[in-house]
Each structure stands twice: as C-alpha cells, then as structure tokens.
C-alpha cells in the first residue's frame, strides 16, 4: 500500500510594522486564537506560539499537502484580507 510521509517543522517569525512595541509582554490570547484558526484551516498543527512587544514566534508542523508559501497568518492564500484584523493598541 503506497503512503506519503512528511514531517516538516517551520519556525515562523513576524514583526510589527517598524518593530513598534504594540504587543503585550504576556501571551496575547486573541492573537494566538486568530493564528490557530488560520493554521487549522490549512491543516497545519501549531505547536508553540510566543510573542514579545515587537514580534511573534510560531512553530508549526506543515501538513504534507500544504504549500509552504501559502502557510501562516499572512501567507498569499488569504489575498491580504486578514492582514489588519488582529490589532493591538499602541502603548
């Protein structure tokens, strides 16, 4: 029986525009839920997510049928529609 096996872990880092200190130092639950929903839609398993004031780290398992260029919260697959939905107030 043929089968296709793959285990690709991706460490994604993205930052706020201009590295402005917009995110709280403690975990930002709304951002984490938002990102998890996007990864779930793309059949990718988000393993870990942490944020600091100016950037976010995400470790996820890329699904074997997913295209790397279309994965993550701001990949081309959303056409930029969701680019500004997760916002935080500046300090």
N, C-alpha and C positions, 0 to 999 in steps of 0.2 A: 504494500500500500504506500503510495507516494505521500510525502509530507514536506512541509516547508517550515523550518525552524529559524528563528532570528531573535537575538537579544541585543537591541541597540539602546544604550542609555545616552541621553542627551542632557548636558548641563547648559541651560539657557540663562543668560544674564541680560536684563534690560534695565535702562535707567530713565529717570525723569528727564524732561527736556532741560538742557543746560545744567544737568546734575543738581537742580534745585532741591532743597530739603523739604519735600512735600509729604512724604510718608511718615507715619509714626514709628517710633523705635520698636514698640511692641508689635507682635504679629497683627496684620490688618485683615480681619476676618472677611470683610466684604470683598477685598481683592482676591483673597485665597479662594473663596467660593466662586467668584466670577471665573478665575483661571481654571479651577477644577471642572466647571461646567463645560468650558471650551475643550479641555483635554478629553473629557468623557465623550463629547460629540464626535471627536476624531479618533475614538477608540484607543487613546493613549492613557497609560496609567501614570498619574502624577505621584511620585514617590515622596518628594520633600519640596517645600517651598519656604523661603525665609526672605524677609525684607529688612532693609535699613532705611534711613531717611531719604536716600537718593537712588537706590537701585534694589532690584529683586533678583534672587537666585531661584531657579526651578530645576529640579532633577526629575526627569520623566523617562519612561520606557516607551520608545517609539513602536507603535503597532506595526506588525510585519507588512501590512498593506498600506500604511501611511507613507506619504511623501514628505521627506524632511523639510523641504522648502515651504510646505503648507501647514506645518505644525506650530503650535504655540499660540499665545493670545493675540499676536498681531501679525500672523502669517498672511500671505496673499489670499488665502481661501476666503477670508471674510470681506475682501474688497475694501477694507478700511472702514467698514460700517461701525465696528465696535471700538474704534480707536480711542474715543474720548468718553466712554460710558463709565469707566471706573476712575473716579476722580477723588482727590483729597483736597481739603482746604489748605492754603499755604499758612505756615506758622508766622 
